[in-house]
Amino acid sequence: MELIGTLLVLLGLFSRHTTAAPVAAPEPDIGIGISFAPDSTLPLLKLPYATYRASDYDVLNDFYKFKNIRFAAPPTGALRWQKPAPPIQQAGIQTGDVGYQCMQATPEFLKIAYPVLTIEPQSEDCLFLDVYVPAAAVRGQVKNLPVMFWLYGGGYSLGSKNFFIYNGTPLMKSAQNNMIFVAPNYRMGAYGFLAGPTVEQQGVPNAGLWDQRAALQWVQDYIGLVGGDKNAVTAMGESAGAGSLTHHLIGNSGTLDPLFKRAILQSPAWLPQYDPGQLQTQYVSFEARAGCLGKGLACLRAQTTDAIDNASRAVILAQPYGTFGFGPAVDNVFIKDLPPLEFARGNYWKNLDSLIIGHTSNEGYLFTSSAPASNSDVKTLLTRTFANATATTLNQILTMYPEPGLFRKYLTNFLRSADLIGQFIVTCNTRFIAEAYPGKTYNYQFSVIPGIHAEDILFTFWSPDIKLGPIQLDFSLSFLTSKNLATGWQSYLTSFTRSGNPNTFRERGGFPATSEWQKATVAAEINVLNMDLFGFSMKSDEDTDAARCNFWKSSAYTGRTG
């Protein structure tokens, strides 16, 4: 189970080098926008700072792919822990061959998978994005196409737009080329989410969120050049990607336009980071490991990539089971408080058209150690996780998640702990967001066995053939029809991107068949579209029960009174 979970949660990975050397081909004299050079069948996209040639043309599906377009300057040296700067000027024609994933790290419970992260080069110079554009849009035959903007997950410490499963082709095919697909990288680990008082004073916390916003701004500025509609952007993310998008909804207490009109939030996850003392302790640990104890960001900005990388990986590797260390943090400027509290106060962006929000059926399994065998083990876990909580609050949590036994709610302490962790970091988040946008959300539960965190991504990006580097995995099995459970699921997502309604263009005639996805109604539980091996049907979601989720929506576990 852990190996399966490891492979699934690592959806978005790869590895290392430095800055790009532009291709030496002369730049044709064209205006800003799309053009075809006489010597190439691949189109050119000329931006104010560089010209990019499409990397390839998918003949079968009739779209072009532009790879590794810079959307910001390399965030190195003095630009570490700053908002992303405008992209550098580059002469000649860029082919998309140059591009890196951001620096990667894994906690102890996932360290077995770290070698997978080094298959592709990684670098601090990693702020690139890919764009899939229908050929008809490139030729100017269609305009104002909606945009699907994808953010990968990975615990805010690992991930990449280049991970083998994150291929926009099946989604473009599902949309029948009636959309554009965009996927950026963003800084992670200490590079993207170093926080605390020192960073607030000497730099910018949550740099990874600002990277994501810079990529969204790139879409606003340039997507019209390839036939896209900047006013019809659907931001889609899973796990840390969905958790990031949730934080964009509360940016500046909801006064900052998140730069998207719709959202697809798959298992929105984050571990609340709000305590200045704890954030500063983590910062000092990182600072010391990087050889800069007491010397601040000036020293850290002057350090080598290897020194920063080793320090970031060491901090993350030392985290307790199921946690990743770094992540979105309260910084008192961009993120002024935890999302559930901001939602409860009404401090969030209201002007979204619609949302899809969901989770898997066993979210907590992957993040729960098999160690909590006794009731005292669970108490120890709670004391560590909720260090600021009062004894009364800890007892309240133990009451909500009672001791296991035969004929009781939980059979084992593992199942008890997994339920607690799953609700705390994922499933109740889906309820909070549905409450914030009444009448606008379509909620789901992914229940295909084993239903662990990130498993739904296999269906979101399913394709008959998947390539892992030089290895091709062939899933063209006889019992899989061209219209199946995965293509049905994909059709809901692309229909939503195209119209704001997952039913409008959903697949018909598949096996199993899709069904009408009703909007969520928030009561004691939320009604959701359930997806399992038998197909799609509406059900009441017990993982979103009001009694326990309302506790997590409060500030009780933080030890604060307001």
FIMARBA-342359 format. One line per field, with one value per residue (C-alpha): residue number from 1; chain; x, y, z. Coordinates in Angstrom, 3 decimals, padded with zeros to 6 digits. Example, Ala and Ser with C-alpha at 12.3 -4.5 7.8 and 13.67 -1.06 7.14 Angstrom:
REM FIMARBA-342359
num: 1  2
chaine: A  A
u: 012.300  013.670
v: -004.500  -001.060
w: 007.800  007.140
***
This chain:
REM FIMARBA-342359
num: 1  2  3  4  5  6  7  8  9  10  11  12  13  14  15  16  17  18  19  20  21  22  23  24  25  26  27  28  29  30  31  32  33  34  35  36  37  38  39  40  41  42  43  44  45  46  47  48  49  50  51  52  53  54  55  56  57  58  59  60  61  62  63  64  65  66  67  68  69  70  71  72  73  74  75  76  77  78  79  80  81  82  83  84  85  86  87  88  89  90  91  92  93  94  95  96  97  98  99  100  101  102  103  104  105  106  107  108  109  110  111  112  113  114  115  116  117  118  119  120  121  122  123  124  125  126  127  128  129  130  131  132  133  134  135  136  137  138  139  140  141  142  143  144  145  146  147  148  149  150  151  152  153  154  155  156  157  158  159  160  161  162  163  164  165  166  167  168  169  170  171  172  173  174  175  176  177  178  179  180  181  182  183  184  185  186  187  188  189  190  191  192  193  194  195  196  197  198  199  200  201  202  203  204  205  206  207  208  209  210  211  212  213  214  215  216  217  218  219  220  221  222  223  224  225  226  227  228  229  230  231  232  233  234  235  236  237  238  239  240  241  242  243  244  245  246  247  248  249  250  251  252  253  254  255  256  257  258  259  260  261  262  263  264  265  266  267  268  269  270  271  272  273  274  275  276  277  278  279  280  281  282  283  284  285  286  287  288  289  290  291  292  293  294  295  296  297  298  299  300  301  302  303  304  305  306  307  308  309  310  311  312  313  314  315  316  317  318  319  320  321  322  323  324  325  326  327  328  329  330  331  332  333  334  335  336  337  338  339  340  341  342  343  344  345  346  347  348  349  350  351  352  353  354  355  356  357  358  359  360  361  362  363  364  365  366  367  368  369  370  371  372  373  374  375  376  377  378  379  380  381  382  383  384  385  386  387  388  389  390  391  392  393  394  395  396  397  398  399  400  401  402  403  404  405  406  407  408  409  410  411  412  413  414  415  416  417  418  419  420  421  422  423  424  425  426  427  428  429  430  431  432  433  434  435  436  437  438  439  440  441  442  443  444  445  446  447  448  449  450  451  452  453  454  455  456  457  458  459  460  461  462  463  464  465  466  467  468  469  470  471  472  473  474  475  476  477  478  479  480  481  482  483  484  485  486  487  488  489  490  491  492  493  494  495  496  497  498  499  500  501  502  503  504  505  506  507  508  509  510  511  512  513  514  515  516  517  518  519  520  521  522  523  524  525  526  527  528  529  530  531  532  533  534  535  536  537  538  539  540  541  542  543  544  545  546  547  548  549  550  551  552  553  554  555  556  557  558  559  560  561  562
chaine: A  A  A  A  A  A  A  A  A  A  A  A  A  A  A  A  A  A  A  A  A  A  A  A  A  A  A  A  A  A  A  A  A  A  A  A  A  A  A  A  A  A  A  A  A  A  A  A  A  A  A  A  A  A  A  A  A  A  A  A  A  A  A  A  A  A  A  A  A  A  A  A  A  A  A  A  A  A  A  A  A  A  A  A  A  A  A  A  A  A  A  A  A  A  A  A  A  A  A  A  A  A  A  A  A  A  A  A  A  A  A  A  A  A  A  A  A  A  A  A  A  A  A  A  A  A  A  A  A  A  A  A  A  A  A  A  A  A  A  A  A  A  A  A  A  A  A  A  A  A  A  A  A  A  A  A  A  A  A  A  A  A  A  A  A  A  A  A  A  A  A  A  A  A  A  A  A  A  A  A  A  A  A  A  A  A  A  A  A  A  A  A  A  A  A  A  A  A  A  A  A  A  A  A  A  A  A  A  A  A  A  A  A  A  A  A  A  A  A  A  A  A  A  A  A  A  A  A  A  A  A  A  A  A  A  A  A  A  A  A  A  A  A  A  A  A  A  A  A  A  A  A  A  A  A  A  A  A  A  A  A  A  A  A  A  A  A  A  A  A  A  A  A  A  A  A  A  A  A  A  A  A  A  A  A  A  A  A  A  A  A  A  A  A  A  A  A  A  A  A  A  A  A  A  A  A  A  A  A  A  A  A  A  A  A  A  A  A  A  A  A  A  A  A  A  A  A  A  A  A  A  A  A  A  A  A  A  A  A  A  A  A  A  A  A  A  A  A  A  A  A  A  A  A  A  A  A  A  A  A  A  A  A  A  A  A  A  A  A  A  A  A  A  A  A  A  A  A  A  A  A  A  A  A  A  A  A  A  A  A  A  A  A  A  A  A  A  A  A  A  A  A  A  A  A  A  A  A  A  A  A  A  A  A  A  A  A  A  A  A  A  A  A  A  A  A  A  A  A  A  A  A  A  A  A  A  A  A  A  A  A  A  A  A  A  A  A  A  A  A  A  A  A  A  A  A  A  A  A  A  A  A  A  A  A  A  A  A  A  A  A  A  A  A  A  A  A  A  A  A  A  A  A  A  A  A  A  A  A  A  A  A  A  A  A  A  A  A  A  A  A  A  A  A  A  A  A  A  A  A  A  A  A  A  A  A  A  A  A  A  A  A  A  A  A  A  A  A  A  A  A  A  A  A  A  A  A  A  A  A  A  A  A  A  A  A  A  A  A  A  A  A  A  A  A  A  A  A  A  A  A  A
u: 000.000  002.776  004.553  001.335  000.718  004.268  003.908  000.563  001.430  004.527  002.385  004.510  008.262  011.706  015.386  018.661  020.849  021.112  020.285  019.313  021.383  019.146  019.073  021.177  018.708  017.902  014.639  012.215  010.776  007.192  004.821  003.738  001.694  001.637  003.413  004.840  008.435  009.112  011.578  009.390  005.981  005.870  004.440  006.302  004.900  006.554  006.348  007.824  010.817  011.405  010.198  009.176  008.727  006.162  007.978  005.699  002.422  000.071  -001.183  -003.767  -005.337  -004.558  -002.925  000.457  002.463  004.716  007.149  009.122  008.039  009.604  007.048  009.523  013.232  015.395  014.695  018.328  020.758  019.206  015.846  015.547  012.570  011.278  008.252  009.072  010.668  009.690  011.175  014.608  015.075  016.271  017.451  016.916  014.241  013.605  012.638  011.491  014.414  015.715  013.632  013.993  011.813  012.175  014.314  012.805  012.757  010.962  010.168  011.369  008.207  008.647  012.437  012.326  010.990  013.655  015.671  012.595  012.825  016.240  015.221  014.859  017.135  016.195  017.351  016.490  015.971  012.638  009.853  008.600  005.165  003.756  000.839  -001.269  -003.107  -005.577  -004.291  -007.470  -006.662  -003.083  -004.413  -006.832  -009.901  -011.282  -010.879  -011.783  -011.191  -011.505  -008.323  -007.567  -004.690  -003.133  -001.186  000.452  000.556  003.350  003.156  004.624  008.061  008.066  006.315  006.607  004.567  006.785  005.840  005.066  001.357  000.739  000.111  -002.529  -003.251  -006.139  -007.813  -007.433  -008.904  -011.768  -012.510  -012.467  -009.893  -012.321  -009.911  -006.274  -004.213  -001.530  000.778  003.488  006.155  006.514  009.137  008.747  010.281  012.372  012.725  008.990  007.585  010.162  008.243  008.293  009.251  012.738  011.451  008.617  011.169  013.883  012.044  008.714  007.122  005.008  007.168  005.680  002.203  003.556  005.104  001.685  000.169  002.865  001.929  -001.739  -000.789  001.102  -002.167  -003.952  -001.295  -000.628  -003.207  -005.164  -002.222  -003.005  -006.783  -007.493  -009.983  -008.350  -011.798  -012.571  -009.741  -010.429  -007.669  -007.344  -005.094  -004.702  -003.486  -000.903  -002.047  -005.650  -004.506  -002.540  -005.563  -007.594  -005.025  -005.313  -009.021  -008.150  -005.290  -005.196  -008.263  -010.167  -009.559  -007.040  -008.424  -007.073  -007.005  -009.326  -013.108  -013.658  -011.816  -011.430  -010.058  -009.084  -008.273  -007.332  -004.656  -002.441  -001.079  -001.980  001.104  000.267  002.410  005.218  007.328  007.094  007.723  010.775  012.084  011.828  013.533  016.431  016.851  017.057  019.374  021.759  021.801  022.612  025.629  024.044  023.011  022.159  023.131  019.706  018.535  021.530  023.731  021.213  020.934  024.712  024.904  025.332  022.409  023.844  023.977  020.357  019.237  020.911  019.378  015.884  016.019  017.376  014.543  011.915  013.522  013.331  009.577  007.213  005.464  002.874  004.091  006.282  007.479  007.031  003.777  001.553  001.890  000.184  002.435  000.198  000.210  -000.819  -002.129  -003.526  -005.045  -005.866  -008.338  -011.172  -011.097  -011.000  -013.913  -015.879  -015.318  -016.282  -012.720  -012.447  -012.886  -016.584  -016.543  -016.154  -018.646  -018.538  -016.324  -015.731  -014.483  -013.779  -011.724  -010.908  -012.637  -009.561  -007.607  -005.839  -004.366  -001.268  -000.379  -000.946  001.829  001.018  002.665  -000.380  -001.424  -002.524  -004.743  -001.695  -000.005  -002.948  -002.711  000.989  000.189  -002.388  -000.070  002.632  000.312  -001.673  001.065  -000.849  -004.142  -005.420  -006.064  -009.794  -009.474  -007.395  -010.031  -012.695  -010.780  -010.472  -014.220  -014.954  -012.650  -013.336  -011.265  -011.514  -012.969  -015.247  -018.661  -017.372  -016.889  -013.265  -011.830  -008.200  -006.264  -004.839  -008.353  -009.155  -006.034  -006.486  -010.047  -008.884  -005.973  -008.053  -010.744  -008.250  -006.046  -008.413  -012.046  -013.404  -011.718  -014.123  -017.037  -015.634  -015.310  -018.786  -020.211  -018.384  -019.850  -023.452  -025.211  -021.967  -020.223  -020.235  -018.772  -017.484  -015.989  -013.570  -014.207  -012.355  -010.589  -008.324  -009.400  -006.131  -004.913  -003.979  -005.444  -008.005  -005.143  -004.592  -008.099  -007.820  -004.832  -005.579  -004.321  -004.019  -000.256  001.877  005.603  007.979  011.160  012.144  009.596  006.088  003.287  000.495  -003.015  -004.780  -006.481  -009.375  -011.861  -011.234  -013.444  -012.661  -015.328  -014.697  -014.675  -011.632  -012.816  -016.180  -014.461  -012.295  -015.410  -016.905  -013.727  -013.420  -017.150  -016.832  -013.844  -015.761  -019.113  -018.961  -021.207  -019.784  -022.919  -023.131  -020.539  -020.122  -019.536  -022.527  -022.624  -019.666  -019.294  -019.958  -022.163  -021.891  -024.875  -026.268  -024.014  -026.188  -024.958  -023.985  -026.433  -024.785  -026.647  -025.503  -023.564  -022.953  -024.456  -021.704  -021.099  -019.597  -017.198  -016.407  -015.754  -019.483  -019.741  -021.174  -024.060  -025.119  -024.738  -024.459  -020.830  -020.278  -016.693  -018.090  -020.284  -020.999  -020.372  -016.704  -015.940  -017.283  -014.687  -011.883  -013.361  -012.921  -009.604  -009.749  -006.861  -004.585  -004.900  -006.235  -009.443  -010.361
v: 000.000  002.450  001.780  002.371  005.499  006.680  006.364  008.141  011.052  011.765  013.018  015.849  015.260  015.492  016.993  019.572  022.180  025.921  028.731  028.507  029.308  030.599  028.817  030.732  030.782  034.328  035.814  036.617  040.089  039.432  041.285  040.108  036.937  033.825  033.452  030.699  031.013  030.025  027.325  025.561  023.913  024.709  028.090  030.809  032.624  036.005  037.579  040.922  039.156  036.063  034.083  030.437  027.800  025.095  021.955  019.590  019.101  016.293  015.156  012.778  015.323  018.468  020.689  022.317  022.150  025.000  023.754  025.584  029.150  031.373  033.274  034.780  035.382  032.687  033.117  032.774  034.815  038.106  036.943  034.090  034.612  037.478  037.745  036.419  039.046  039.597  037.078  037.784  038.984  036.231  036.592  034.040  031.356  029.273  025.692  024.590  022.180  024.157  023.850  022.367  021.244  023.044  021.676  018.572  017.033  014.181  013.460  010.240  008.280  008.914  008.807  005.503  007.487  010.225  008.593  008.965  012.712  012.857  011.308  014.799  017.779  020.118  023.661  026.855  028.233  026.460  028.988  027.650  026.715  024.560  025.503  023.150  025.060  023.702  024.139  025.979  028.622  028.924  029.475  032.112  030.086  030.075  032.586  033.065  029.469  028.669  027.814  024.938  025.972  022.990  023.064  019.807  018.501  016.991  018.278  021.659  020.004  017.959  018.009  019.216  019.959  017.349  014.299  011.483  011.292  015.045  015.014  017.448  015.370  013.258  016.376  018.213  015.149  015.039  018.707  018.026  020.805  023.364  024.641  025.526  023.693  025.521  023.960  025.883  024.998  026.790  026.877  024.350  023.390  026.111  027.811  028.406  028.268  029.491  031.669  033.268  036.687  036.836  036.083  038.589  041.293  040.476  038.855  037.473  034.374  032.049  032.679  029.570  031.092  034.223  032.052  030.542  034.009  035.101  032.162  033.109  036.678  035.354  033.779  037.094  038.924  036.530  033.765  035.929  035.679  031.986  032.308  031.973  033.885  035.398  035.830  032.094  030.549  027.413  026.777  023.075  021.517  018.412  018.134  020.921  022.347  022.568  023.777  026.528  027.632  027.720  030.108  032.314  032.644  034.241  036.380  039.711  038.507  037.990  041.422  040.245  038.875  035.284  035.641  032.701  032.490  028.796  026.229  022.461  021.543  017.888  016.958  020.505  019.807  021.786  021.459  024.707  026.849  029.895  030.047  032.651  030.817  027.476  029.075  030.867  027.636  025.956  028.936  028.839  025.097  025.714  028.703  026.648  023.701  026.093  027.483  030.861  030.658  034.151  035.768  036.140  036.061  038.016  035.044  032.539  034.423  034.247  030.523  027.905  025.968  022.807  024.376  025.561  022.265  020.188  022.345  022.230  018.464  017.924  019.906  018.064  014.652  015.153  015.832  013.528  010.798  012.113  015.715  017.742  020.652  023.602  024.884  027.973  029.968  032.908  035.855  038.747  040.287  037.930  035.164  036.885  033.826  030.170  029.448  028.006  031.077  033.476  031.644  031.819  035.587  036.149  037.164  035.416  036.205  035.989  036.472  032.869  031.466  027.855  025.198  021.456  020.256  016.729  014.146  010.450  007.993  007.264  010.517  009.919  006.472  007.712  010.177  007.841  005.711  002.148  002.975  004.350  000.948  002.012  004.733  006.357  006.450  008.443  010.870  011.343  012.013  014.628  016.347  016.594  017.741  020.226  021.579  024.767  023.080  022.990  019.751  020.404  020.719  017.542  015.657  017.033  015.645  012.262  012.268  013.085  010.258  007.666  004.683  001.645  -001.746  -004.448  -003.051  000.519  003.292  002.268  -001.219  -000.075  002.993  003.223  003.668  006.119  008.202  008.057  009.374  012.220  013.177  012.882  015.229  017.662  018.169  017.435  016.374  019.099  021.655  020.594  021.405  024.832  025.802  024.508  026.569  029.651  029.325  028.144  027.114  027.267  023.996  020.478  018.167  014.620  011.636  009.313  005.818  003.518  001.019  001.692  005.353  006.760  010.315  011.240  008.083  010.133  011.764  008.484  008.899  012.651  012.110  008.556  007.585  004.177  004.659  006.427  007.036  007.021  008.322  005.675  003.193  003.041  001.607  000.250  000.202  -000.728  -003.699  -005.449  -004.777  -001.010  000.656  003.975  005.427  004.225  005.336  007.547  009.212  009.823  011.534  013.582  014.683  016.153  018.194  019.479  020.179  022.279  024.125  024.834  025.814  026.046  022.975  019.421  018.025  020.149  018.268  015.134  011.883  009.856  006.203  005.089  002.054  002.753  005.663  009.132  010.494  013.913  015.657  017.707  020.830  020.414  021.073  021.681  020.142  017.787  016.151  017.236  015.453  014.503  012.656  009.325  007.686  003.990  000.982  000.693  004.237  007.548  008.240  010.841  010.089  011.765  012.226  011.235  012.523  016.057  015.765  019.142  018.197  017.349  019.718  022.661  021.892  022.024  025.231  026.852  028.065  025.771  023.480  026.509  027.497  030.897  032.342  034.487
w: 000.000  000.858  -002.433  -004.373  -002.373  -002.951  -006.708  -006.679  -004.419  -006.461  -009.310  -010.539  -010.331  -012.086  -011.757  -012.245  -013.960  -014.544  -016.957  -020.590  -023.647  -026.455  -029.772  -032.265  -035.174  -036.323  -035.158  -037.980  -038.185  -037.128  -034.865  -031.446  -031.830  -034.034  -037.353  -039.554  -040.730  -044.371  -043.314  -040.726  -040.500  -036.784  -035.767  -033.905  -030.876  -030.542  -027.084  -026.034  -024.469  -026.637  -029.638  -029.170  -031.818  -031.105  -030.020  -031.877  -033.724  -032.726  -036.124  -034.724  -032.381  -034.402  -031.798  -031.226  -028.033  -026.939  -024.294  -021.630  -022.183  -019.534  -017.500  -015.011  -014.579  -012.973  -009.217  -008.231  -006.119  -005.089  -006.494  -003.993  -001.641  -003.741  -005.969  -009.453  -011.682  -015.345  -017.788  -019.193  -022.769  -025.090  -028.679  -031.400  -031.559  -028.449  -029.246  -025.802  -025.461  -022.483  -019.351  -015.903  -013.078  -009.763  -006.938  -005.351  -001.883  -000.149  003.494  005.101  004.340  000.608  000.355  -001.548  -004.507  -004.502  -007.332  -009.554  -009.027  -010.680  -014.005  -015.499  -014.761  -011.927  -011.309  -009.501  -013.008  -013.417  -013.970  -017.300  -018.586  -021.393  -023.638  -025.769  -028.532  -031.128  -034.658  -035.608  -032.989  -034.208  -037.731  -036.447  -037.376  -033.801  -031.006  -027.363  -026.349  -022.633  -020.758  -018.393  -016.108  -014.301  -010.994  -009.893  -006.326  -004.260  -000.710  -001.670  -001.775  -004.984  -008.339  -011.907  -014.995  -016.688  -014.652  -017.053  -016.283  -016.591  -020.310  -021.497  -024.620  -023.230  -021.856  -025.161  -026.866  -024.367  -025.041  -028.805  -029.083  -027.700  -025.046  -024.374  -021.739  -019.705  -017.096  -015.157  -012.606  -009.260  -006.500  -003.703  -000.373  001.222  -002.175  -002.442  001.070  003.561  006.013  009.453  010.883  009.346  005.850  006.324  007.207  004.674  001.778  000.597  002.163  000.025  -003.045  -004.645  -004.521  -006.169  -008.917  -009.571  -009.720  -012.197  -014.434  -014.167  -015.064  -018.105  -019.232  -018.743  -020.757  -023.620  -024.013  -026.451  -028.866  -029.377  -029.461  -025.744  -023.620  -020.537  -019.012  -019.197  -017.187  -015.147  -012.613  -011.821  -009.208  -007.089  -003.487  -003.061  -006.399  -005.194  -001.782  -003.488  -005.488  -002.268  -000.813  -003.903  -003.112  000.235  -001.115  000.710  002.648  -000.580  -002.093  -004.722  -007.982  -008.252  -012.053  -012.753  -013.099  -012.343  -010.267  -010.135  -006.709  -006.375  -002.759  -001.646  000.969  003.301  006.815  008.615  009.225  011.276  014.432  014.120  016.692  014.903  011.520  012.882  014.423  011.037  009.400  011.872  011.291  007.547  008.001  010.140  007.737  004.881  006.763  007.469  011.134  012.362  009.059  007.449  003.852  002.554  003.401  002.061  -001.227  -001.624  -000.958  -003.669  -005.057  -003.522  -000.051  -000.272  -001.798  000.906  003.646  002.153  001.667  005.193  006.796  004.751  005.280  009.055  009.128  011.048  009.091  006.666  006.676  004.303  006.443  004.138  002.688  002.466  005.675  007.288  006.374  007.507  004.007  001.219  003.489  006.546  008.210  007.648  004.804  006.962  009.190  006.252  004.626  007.876  008.081  004.447  003.538  000.180  -003.524  -004.296  -008.058  -009.219  -011.689  -010.471  -008.898  -008.888  -005.494  -004.331  -002.507  -002.517  -000.214  001.941  001.976  005.277  004.563  002.766  005.517  008.468  009.855  010.821  014.169  016.111  017.432  020.895  022.304  023.899  020.477  019.138  022.059  021.327  017.666  018.637  021.100  018.437  015.646  017.721  019.949  020.801  021.640  025.216  027.072  026.730  022.955  022.690  024.653  022.324  019.334  021.035  021.621  017.974  016.896  019.623  020.699  018.413  019.140  017.875  016.847  017.299  014.730  014.176  014.228  014.683  015.732  012.205  010.767  013.562  012.885  009.111  009.417  011.650  009.392  006.222  007.521  009.003  005.951  003.016  003.200  005.473  003.222  000.483  002.800  003.745  000.088  -000.786  002.083  000.800  -002.716  -002.207  -005.393  -007.375  -006.572  -007.931  -005.291  -005.807  -004.037  -005.829  -004.447  -006.833  -004.554  -002.660  -002.862  -001.542  -001.966  -005.570  -007.105  -009.043  -010.957  -012.774  -014.198  -014.792  -017.113  -018.226  -021.663  -023.366  -023.467  -020.866  -021.285  -018.312  -019.889  -022.464  -021.089  -022.525  -020.439  -022.618  -021.169  -024.406  -022.801  -024.481  -021.690  -021.861  -024.431  -026.056  -023.749  -020.230  -016.602  -017.119  -020.325  -018.683  -015.768  -018.135  -020.020  -016.839  -016.267  -019.822  -020.084  -016.941  -018.415  -021.613  -020.116  -016.328  -016.140  -016.046  -017.716  -020.856  -022.907  -020.810  -022.621  -023.749  -024.657  -022.559  -020.322  -017.567  -018.571  -017.107  -015.186  -014.343  -011.822  -009.508  -007.754  -004.132  -001.353  001.998  004.933  007.686  004.851  001.257  -001.730  -004.153  -007.391  -006.381  -008.813  -008.340  -010.564  -011.276  -012.609  -011.431  -009.059  -006.504  -002.784  000.613  001.668  005.307  005.163  005.091  008.191  009.741  013.377  012.956  010.074  012.063  014.715  012.141  010.784  014.179  015.565  018.602  017.608  017.083  020.728  019.731  021.113  018.132
***
